Amino acid sequence: METSQISVSDPIGDKRIYVQADGPLGQFVAHSLRTQRDPPPVTLLLHTSRAFNSWRNSPRTLALQRNIYGIDEEAVDVQMARGAMRMHGKAVSFATWAEPTWKPHYDAKPAGALAEDEADPPDISIKDPIQHLIIATKAQRILPSLLAIRHRLSAASSVLILTTGLGTLEQLVTEEVFPNENNRPTFLLGDLNHNVARPELSISAAHPTDFQMHLVRSGGLFITTHPLQGTKMVDQLAAPLPEAPYQSDYLTSKLISAHRLSTTILPPLDIHMMQLEKLAISATLSPLTSLLDAPNASMVFNHNLTRAQRLLLAETSLVLRNLPELRGHPTAHLRFAPDRLENVLVSHAFATPGTATSMQEDVRRGRATDAPFINGYIVRRGEQLGLRCFLNHFMELMVQGKQTMVKREMAAELQLENDPT
């Protein structure tokens, strides 16, 4: 794949849109961008060699099933963008990361600094500049995803982040990846409400399941054209913001032209409130289903679980209703009231009865979860207000503890299978 050079005289530069996705939602965005009348070139960034090899052995298209009658296929380009392995906050080689011995003395990397002995990303040789980027990954994968392509981004780049957790932009993106504001891309806020999942049964024999999607329920994509800058993001939400840089207009226009996405432009504070509402539901539903390993439907019509949910929602509601960026908002107090949040949670559980949450899927596989960016975010914001969120902190620790247990059990099973005795 050839990428055109960015022209200094052209404020838009390269018209290629890169999509970094680790699941069906991000692939749905890439697929939808290719369905418009004048589709932009789209490149899907893959973060594992297994996914890349699977793509090479497929028809090299994304397959979307919208109903039982047909499958839509759209061709996209792909590139490898594997993140370096990280240990104690420092990028290391795979050999160092794979060593079974834990190294408590291993020096941690200060936030925002690059250690001389840090390992480069595996795909550092790919240097095509990225002007327009959409990151639709889980919150815990945003940092390694950006580190893998940091050398391809610049101050002229526009980055739209679509994720369920909060706090990634302030804590990770600016401090860890772009500490220098002069080289920092323009970050845009977004919220994706489409319900897209992997099909239970393969919809195409030619396509690997990694590149198949099923549109369960259509929703919308809500974005803001106002750029948000790092640790000052909360202060900017309610304040008048300048117009977005010109390079973000191209990305926004292409998202609006993709009718299947149903893109709507909203003020940053409105999108922030939508994310907070989803966060409140996820902070209750996700850890409970992960610890109990049960579907969403099991969370309703259960007296004891309902009482546990109400305790969590009451604590979360107390934090959200006192956030400084929401003070003076006419509907914030009612929107984040405990009884309303409970109604939203029950409605969501009824709408997705057999669905496993993203956190639950990660725990089952022993993978790192987004609990620090869901329950952990509520804990951090509560501490800023002088509130101790014991229940959310307890849930965060329990989820991480169970994930570690599953990971060790899986490692023990592998050792037993390879044991010649």
VMD Tcl script that draws the C-alpha trace (Angstrom):
set ca {
  {0.00 0.00 0.00}
  {1.35 3.37 -0.96}
  {0.60 6.48 1.06}
  {0.74 9.89 -0.58}
  {3.11 12.47 0.84}
  {1.60 15.30 2.86}
  {1.78 18.57 1.00}
  {2.56 21.71 2.97}
  {0.31 23.76 0.71}
  {-2.64 21.43 1.21}
  {-4.16 21.97 4.69}
  {-5.96 18.63 4.52}
  {-2.92 16.67 3.38}
  {-3.37 12.92 3.10}
  {-7.03 11.92 2.82}
  {-6.46 8.42 4.15}
  {-8.26 7.62 7.42}
  {-6.63 5.13 9.76}
  {-8.78 3.11 12.15}
  {-7.20 1.35 15.11}
  {-9.64 -1.29 16.30}
  {-9.48 -4.37 18.49}
  {-13.10 -5.44 18.09}
  {-16.25 -5.26 15.96}
  {-17.12 -1.65 16.86}
  {-13.97 -0.20 15.34}
  {-14.29 -2.43 12.30}
  {-17.89 -1.25 11.93}
  {-16.63 2.35 11.75}
  {-14.08 1.39 9.08}
  {-16.75 -0.53 7.13}
  {-19.20 2.38 7.31}
  {-16.64 4.90 6.07}
  {-16.30 2.86 2.88}
  {-20.06 2.79 2.14}
  {-20.49 6.47 1.26}
  {-20.68 7.82 -2.28}
  {-17.15 9.25 -2.26}
  {-15.43 6.91 0.20}
  {-12.04 7.85 1.61}
  {-9.17 5.36 1.58}
  {-9.33 3.48 4.89}
  {-6.53 1.56 6.56}
  {-7.22 -0.81 9.44}
  {-4.36 -0.97 11.94}
  {-3.92 -4.49 13.35}
  {-2.15 -5.00 16.67}
  {-1.35 -8.74 16.45}
  {0.46 -10.92 13.94}
  {-2.31 -13.50 14.23}
  {-4.90 -11.00 13.01}
  {-2.63 -9.93 10.15}
  {-2.07 -13.52 8.99}
  {-5.80 -14.19 9.28}
  {-6.45 -11.17 7.06}
  {-3.95 -12.33 4.43}
  {-5.75 -15.67 4.17}
  {-9.19 -14.05 3.79}
  {-10.94 -12.19 0.93}
  {-9.49 -9.02 2.56}
  {-12.85 -7.41 3.15}
  {-14.94 -6.64 6.23}
  {-18.24 -8.56 6.32}
  {-21.26 -6.95 8.02}
  {-24.57 -8.69 8.58}
  {-27.39 -6.19 9.10}
  {-30.26 -8.67 8.80}
  {-30.87 -12.29 7.88}
  {-31.10 -11.55 4.18}
  {-27.71 -10.27 3.17}
  {-24.09 -9.48 3.95}
  {-22.34 -6.24 3.06}
  {-18.64 -6.47 2.24}
  {-16.25 -3.54 2.03}
  {-12.57 -3.62 1.13}
  {-10.04 -1.81 3.31}
  {-6.25 -1.74 3.53}
  {-4.41 -3.07 6.56}
  {-1.14 -2.30 8.30}
  {0.61 -3.77 11.30}
  {0.78 -1.55 14.38}
  {1.91 -3.81 17.19}
  {2.66 -2.13 20.48}
  {5.83 -2.88 22.40}
  {5.53 -5.07 25.49}
  {5.49 -3.03 28.70}
  {6.82 -3.90 32.14}
  {6.65 -1.53 35.10}
  {5.73 1.33 32.79}
  {8.63 0.75 30.40}
  {8.61 -0.69 26.88}
  {10.73 -3.85 26.76}
  {11.59 -6.51 24.21}
  {9.44 -9.61 23.89}
  {12.25 -11.78 25.32}
  {12.40 -9.67 28.48}
  {8.63 -9.57 28.80}
  {8.30 -13.35 28.37}
  {10.75 -14.19 31.16}
  {8.81 -15.90 33.97}
  {10.83 -14.24 36.75}
  {9.20 -11.18 38.26}
  {11.61 -8.27 38.59}
  {10.54 -5.95 41.43}
  {13.81 -4.04 41.04}
  {13.09 -3.19 37.39}
  {13.24 0.60 37.10}
  {9.95 2.23 36.24}
  {9.86 4.89 33.54}
  {8.84 8.40 34.70}
  {5.65 9.65 33.10}
  {6.32 11.45 29.86}
  {9.98 10.43 29.63}
  {11.63 8.03 27.23}
  {14.26 5.76 28.73}
  {17.37 5.12 26.64}
  {17.00 1.36 26.96}
  {13.35 1.29 25.91}
  {12.48 -1.05 23.07}
  {11.10 0.42 19.87}
  {7.66 -0.69 18.64}
  {7.92 -3.80 16.44}
  {6.66 -1.90 13.38}
  {8.88 1.17 13.75}
  {9.95 0.75 10.09}
  {6.48 1.85 8.89}
  {6.79 5.63 8.80}
  {3.86 6.75 6.64}
  {2.50 9.92 8.31}
  {-0.98 9.70 9.78}
  {-3.18 12.76 9.40}
  {-6.55 11.30 10.42}
  {-6.86 8.58 13.05}
  {-9.82 6.93 14.79}
  {-9.03 4.86 17.87}
  {-11.87 2.49 18.76}
  {-10.22 0.20 21.29}
  {-10.74 -0.67 24.92}
  {-9.45 1.91 27.37}
  {-6.59 -0.25 28.63}
  {-5.24 -0.63 25.08}
  {-5.17 3.02 24.06}
  {-1.70 3.61 25.51}
  {0.08 0.73 23.70}
  {-1.92 1.50 20.56}
  {-0.70 5.10 20.47}
  {2.86 4.20 21.42}
  {2.97 1.87 18.41}
  {2.30 4.74 15.98}
  {3.53 7.77 17.91}
  {6.36 8.30 15.42}
  {3.77 8.69 12.64}
  {1.68 11.37 14.37}
  {2.35 15.09 14.60}
  {0.71 18.37 15.57}
  {-1.06 18.30 12.19}
  {-2.85 15.02 13.03}
  {-6.44 14.65 14.22}
  {-7.25 11.79 16.60}
  {-10.81 10.75 17.48}
  {-10.95 8.49 20.55}
  {-13.98 6.21 20.97}
  {-13.84 4.17 24.18}
  {-16.05 3.24 27.13}
  {-13.68 4.20 29.95}
  {-12.72 7.72 30.97}
  {-9.46 9.26 32.06}
  {-7.28 7.97 29.22}
  {-6.78 11.37 27.60}
  {-5.74 13.15 30.77}
  {-3.62 10.45 32.44}
  {-2.12 8.42 29.61}
  {-2.27 10.11 26.25}
  {-0.75 13.45 27.16}
  {1.60 12.47 29.98}
  {2.90 9.21 28.56}
  {2.71 9.61 24.80}
  {2.77 13.34 23.99}
  {4.29 15.26 26.91}
  {5.39 18.04 24.53}
  {2.38 20.17 23.59}
  {4.10 21.39 20.42}
  {4.04 17.87 18.95}
  {0.66 16.86 20.35}
  {-2.11 15.99 17.86}
  {-5.62 17.40 18.06}
  {-7.82 15.08 20.12}
  {-11.55 14.90 19.49}
  {-14.17 13.48 21.84}
  {-16.69 10.90 20.66}
  {-19.26 8.36 21.83}
  {-20.41 5.38 19.74}
  {-23.82 3.91 20.61}
  {-24.22 1.23 17.94}
  {-24.55 -2.32 19.25}
  {-22.20 -4.41 17.10}
  {-21.03 -7.90 18.01}
  {-19.35 -10.92 16.56}
  {-21.97 -13.26 15.04}
  {-22.69 -16.40 17.05}
  {-22.51 -18.43 13.84}
  {-20.18 -17.66 10.96}
  {-21.94 -15.54 8.33}
  {-19.35 -16.24 5.63}
  {-17.24 -19.33 5.15}
  {-14.57 -17.29 3.37}
  {-14.18 -14.69 6.13}
  {-12.40 -15.39 9.42}
  {-14.57 -14.61 12.44}
  {-12.14 -11.81 13.37}
  {-13.48 -9.77 10.44}
  {-17.19 -10.58 10.70}
  {-19.70 -8.26 12.35}
  {-23.38 -8.38 13.20}
  {-25.29 -5.12 13.67}
  {-27.56 -5.99 16.59}
  {-29.05 -2.54 17.04}
  {-28.47 0.74 15.24}
  {-27.59 3.73 17.36}
  {-25.52 6.78 16.61}
  {-22.07 8.33 16.67}
  {-21.78 11.55 18.65}
  {-18.68 13.67 18.22}
  {-17.51 17.17 18.98}
  {-15.49 19.32 16.62}
  {-13.88 21.12 19.55}
  {-10.35 19.93 20.37}
  {-9.62 18.99 23.97}
  {-6.11 19.31 25.35}
  {-4.91 16.91 27.99}
  {-5.08 17.63 31.69}
  {-7.15 20.79 31.13}
  {-9.95 18.84 29.47}
  {-12.38 19.09 32.40}
  {-11.93 22.86 32.60}
  {-12.61 23.19 28.86}
  {-15.87 21.24 28.85}
  {-18.08 24.04 30.11}
  {-15.97 26.93 28.81}
  {-16.30 28.51 25.35}
  {-13.88 26.75 23.03}
  {-12.22 27.96 19.84}
  {-13.08 26.42 16.52}
  {-11.39 23.14 15.71}
  {-8.30 23.18 13.48}
  {-8.98 22.78 9.79}
  {-7.43 19.33 9.55}
  {-10.21 17.87 11.74}
  {-12.92 19.15 9.36}
  {-12.07 16.48 6.79}
  {-12.38 13.65 9.32}
  {-15.64 15.07 10.65}
  {-17.14 15.51 7.17}
  {-16.36 11.92 6.20}
  {-17.94 10.61 9.40}
  {-21.08 12.64 8.71}
  {-21.21 11.39 5.10}
  {-21.19 7.79 6.33}
  {-24.96 7.59 6.82}
  {-24.84 4.21 8.54}
  {-22.97 5.79 11.45}
  {-25.71 8.45 11.99}
  {-23.13 10.99 13.14}
  {-24.29 13.98 15.20}
  {-22.21 16.98 16.26}
  {-22.71 17.94 19.91}
  {-21.01 20.27 22.40}
  {-18.25 18.62 24.46}
  {-20.21 18.81 27.71}
  {-23.18 16.93 26.22}
  {-20.93 14.11 25.02}
  {-19.16 14.06 28.38}
  {-22.51 13.58 30.13}
  {-23.41 10.73 27.77}
  {-20.11 9.06 28.59}
  {-20.66 9.55 32.33}
  {-24.08 7.89 32.10}
  {-22.62 4.89 30.27}
  {-19.80 4.83 32.80}
  {-22.25 4.64 35.72}
  {-23.99 1.63 34.16}
  {-20.71 -0.09 33.28}
  {-19.29 0.52 36.76}
  {-22.20 -1.47 38.19}
  {-23.05 -4.08 35.57}
  {-19.58 -4.99 34.29}
  {-17.85 -5.90 37.58}
  {-20.85 -7.84 38.91}
  {-21.23 -9.91 35.74}
  {-17.46 -10.45 35.64}
  {-17.21 -11.67 39.22}
  {-20.31 -13.87 38.94}
  {-19.58 -14.87 35.31}
  {-23.24 -14.38 34.47}
  {-25.10 -12.69 31.59}
  {-26.80 -9.31 31.90}
  {-30.26 -10.86 32.32}
  {-29.22 -12.45 35.62}
  {-28.80 -9.00 37.16}
  {-32.56 -8.32 37.24}
  {-35.31 -9.91 39.34}
  {-32.74 -10.88 41.96}
  {-33.37 -9.18 45.29}
  {-29.84 -9.46 46.68}
  {-28.15 -8.38 43.45}
  {-30.57 -5.48 43.14}
  {-29.57 -4.25 46.60}
  {-25.89 -4.52 45.65}
  {-26.53 -2.57 42.45}
  {-28.34 0.17 44.35}
  {-25.41 0.57 46.73}
  {-22.99 0.97 43.83}
  {-25.29 3.32 41.93}
  {-25.81 5.50 45.02}
  {-22.06 5.93 45.48}
  {-21.50 6.62 41.78}
  {-24.41 9.05 41.66}
  {-23.00 11.04 44.57}
  {-19.74 11.57 42.69}
  {-21.28 12.40 39.31}
  {-23.77 14.93 40.70}
  {-20.96 16.86 42.40}
  {-18.47 17.00 39.52}
  {-17.22 20.57 39.03}
  {-17.81 20.54 35.27}
  {-21.52 19.78 35.84}
  {-22.22 22.44 38.45}
  {-25.02 24.69 37.36}
  {-26.19 22.33 34.63}
  {-30.01 22.32 34.67}
  {-30.50 18.55 34.20}
  {-27.36 16.96 35.65}
  {-28.85 16.43 39.12}
  {-31.88 14.57 37.72}
  {-29.99 12.71 35.01}
  {-27.56 11.13 37.48}
  {-30.06 10.48 40.26}
  {-29.76 6.91 41.65}
  {-33.32 5.87 40.74}
  {-32.94 7.06 37.14}
  {-29.58 5.29 36.77}
  {-31.22 2.12 38.06}
  {-33.95 2.40 35.42}
  {-31.32 2.84 32.70}
  {-29.39 -0.18 33.99}
  {-32.48 -2.42 34.05}
  {-33.47 -1.29 30.54}
  {-29.98 -2.08 29.28}
  {-30.03 -5.52 30.91}
  {-33.40 -6.29 29.29}
  {-32.16 -5.08 25.88}
  {-29.04 -7.30 26.06}
  {-30.15 -10.34 28.11}
  {-27.61 -12.88 26.90}
  {-24.73 -10.50 26.26}
  {-21.46 -10.76 28.14}
  {-19.85 -7.44 28.99}
  {-16.46 -6.50 27.58}
  {-14.93 -6.66 31.06}
  {-16.39 -10.13 31.55}
  {-14.86 -11.38 28.30}
  {-11.45 -10.05 29.34}
  {-11.67 -11.70 32.77}
  {-12.59 -15.03 31.19}
  {-9.42 -14.88 29.08}
  {-7.17 -13.59 31.85}
  {-6.56 -10.32 30.01}
  {-6.16 -6.86 31.50}
  {-9.55 -5.17 31.97}
  {-10.78 -1.59 31.74}
  {-11.80 -1.54 35.43}
  {-9.18 1.18 36.24}
  {-10.87 3.42 33.65}
  {-14.43 2.67 34.81}
  {-14.60 2.03 38.56}
  {-11.12 3.50 39.00}
  {-12.18 6.71 37.28}
  {-15.05 7.14 39.74}
  {-12.66 6.54 42.63}
  {-10.21 9.18 41.36}
  {-12.90 11.79 40.72}
  {-14.38 11.07 44.14}
  {-11.02 11.65 45.82}
  {-10.80 15.03 44.09}
  {-14.11 15.90 45.74}
  {-13.08 14.55 49.15}
  {-15.28 11.45 48.80}
  {-14.10 7.92 49.55}
  {-15.62 5.50 47.04}
  {-15.03 2.24 48.90}
  {-17.48 0.16 46.87}
  {-16.08 1.14 43.47}
  {-12.53 0.65 44.72}
  {-13.49 -2.77 46.08}
  {-15.02 -3.76 42.74}
  {-11.95 -2.58 40.84}
  {-9.63 -4.65 43.03}
  {-11.86 -7.73 42.91}
  {-12.06 -7.68 39.10}
  {-8.31 -7.27 38.77}
  {-7.77 -10.01 41.33}
  {-9.99 -12.47 39.49}
  {-8.31 -11.60 36.19}
  {-4.93 -12.43 37.75}
  {-6.28 -15.73 39.10}
  {-7.59 -16.76 35.68}
  {-4.32 -15.75 34.03}
  {-2.31 -17.89 36.46}
  {-4.69 -20.83 36.04}
  {-4.31 -20.66 32.27}
  {-0.51 -20.49 32.60}
  {-0.54 -23.51 34.93}
  {-2.64 -25.49 32.44}
  {-0.15 -24.74 29.68}
  {2.72 -25.91 31.88}
  {0.90 -29.14 32.70}
  {0.22 -29.82 29.02}
  {3.91 -29.35 28.17}
  {5.12 -31.39 31.16}
  {6.61 -34.65 29.81}
  {5.85 -36.41 33.09}
}
mol new
graphics top color blue
foreach p $ca { graphics top sphere $p radius 0.5 }
foreach p [lrange $ca 0 end-1] q [lrange $ca 1 end] { graphics top cylinder $p $q radius 0.2 }
display resetview
